[in-house]
Amino acid sequence: MSETAPPDERSQASRPLPKAGIMDIHAYVPGKAKAEGFAEPIKLSANENILGSSPKAYEAYESAERSLHVYPDPRATIIRTAIAERYRVEPERLIFGCGSDEVFALLNQTYLEPGDNMVQGEYGFAAFAIGARACQAEVRYAHEPNYRIDVDELLKCVDERTRLIFLANPGNPTGTWIPFSEVRRLHELLPPSVVLVLDGAYGEFCADPAFDDGVDLARGSSNVVVTHTFSKLHGLAALRIGWGYAPAEIAQAVDRIRLPFNTSIAAQRAAVAALGDAEFQRASLELMETWRPWLTQQIGGLGLDVVGQSAANFVLVGFPKTPGKTAVEAEAYLATRGMLVRGVGNYGLPDHIRITVGLEAHNRAVVDALADFMRG
Ligand SMILES: *Cc1c(COP(=O)(O)O)cnc(C)c1O
């Protein structure tokens, strides 16, 4: 953490100075959306749903068109009720946000003060740390051997100033996951004063019976928050809506600082419709079951290192350091072929790129282009 500027230094400055630490934060880098020379590039850079959104969600979105002048329901009652029924949880324990990103930010703001720390994996999602730093807290990165969260490494970072642990399972950008037995062990060994946030943004894509998003653990605990989003499986990234299931005391504390109208009418309605569209969800999951292993196998066959067995809607690919064959050059080359992927140097992975699973034609095009790239 940077030095705290003494208060009088800021009062005597010739222009307003941000509080200590703000200018040390690197703003979130979104996946690229443009490739030169291509009006409609294939965008595989942001883990969006390649099938779009549920037709029922489009209809619900359109139904909000005549309500633009009305404030949304601050309690988001329609989606609160729908989530409570679907996940069999208490509605008053739910927190809704402008994406799950806002739920993370609210948890950071509620629990972190200067001198506190937050713990996450070394390749953990950037949004967790940005919000923690904005609270002038220290961010501690636990080593992830083989690109996978390691519970003992997380625990090693915990001390008496730890207030939060963020664990995305499966992780982004790694795509790797840890079995629920390990999550439970982490919870058992944590001091009860630490909030354990289980980010299930990609949880729906993991079909392994050893995986669990932690809702049942959260139900009976006083320090576990499980988050989910409508941005990935449900294809509603543009509408910005996500949620957390928290102990009542945490939900109540967060509600004191939450902006009142933080999810829109369109988002609330579309989310209800999306949650009810089992067919769209099934199609999205089937696409993953078919093409994730195919991509893994084909890209591996080119001599590239596909990390772990991704359980998310993307694969992470390692490249050699040989000039002409690097990850940076691969990303640039794919862009010349109209394909956008995600360089992850900002996650401490300069030799990798992350590729969202696409439709059949996209996946074949990516593999063909990577084959040409590797041939030189
Ligand atoms: C995409 C993603 C989310 C979801 O973010 P939203 O703000 O809900 O769109 C959460 N966590 C991780 C790790 C993600 O990659």
The ligand as an SDF file (V2000), in Angstrom:
LIG
                    3D

 15 15  0  0  0  0  0  0  0  0999 V2000
  -17.9240  -12.2520  -15.0340 C   0  0  0  0  0  0  0  0  0  0  0  0
  -17.5810  -12.4730  -13.6260 C   0  0  0  0  0  0  0  0  0  0  0  0
  -18.4510  -12.0690  -12.6140 C   0  0  0  0  0  0  0  0  0  0  0  0
  -19.7620  -11.4290  -12.9220 C   0  0  0  0  0  0  0  0  0  0  0  0
  -19.6700  -10.0600  -12.9340 O   0  0  0  0  0  0  0  0  0  0  0  0
  -20.9990   -9.2010  -13.1140 P   0  0  0  0  0  0  0  0  0  0  0  0
  -20.6380   -7.9270  -12.4520 O   0  0  0  0  0  0  0  0  0  0  0  0
  -22.0970   -9.9140  -12.4210 O   0  0  0  0  0  0  0  0  0  0  0  0
  -21.2170   -9.0710  -14.5810 O   0  0  0  0  0  0  0  0  0  0  0  0
  -18.1110  -12.3220  -11.3130 C   0  0  0  0  0  0  0  0  0  0  0  0
  -16.9690  -12.9570  -10.9900 N   0  0  0  0  0  0  0  0  0  0  0  0
  -16.1210  -13.3730  -11.9370 C   0  0  0  0  0  0  0  0  0  0  0  0
  -14.9040  -14.1120  -11.5200 C   0  0  0  0  0  0  0  0  0  0  0  0
  -16.3880  -13.1260  -13.2710 C   0  0  0  0  0  0  0  0  0  0  0  0
  -15.5170  -13.5170  -14.2070 O   0  0  0  0  0  0  0  0  0  0  0  0
  1  2  1  0
  2  3  1  0
  2 14  2  0
  3  4  1  0
  3 10  2  0
  4  5  1  0
  5  6  1  0
  6  7  2  0
  6  8  1  0
  6  9  1  0
 10 11  1  0
 11 12  2  0
 12 13  1  0
 12 14  1  0
 14 15  1  0
M  END
$$$$
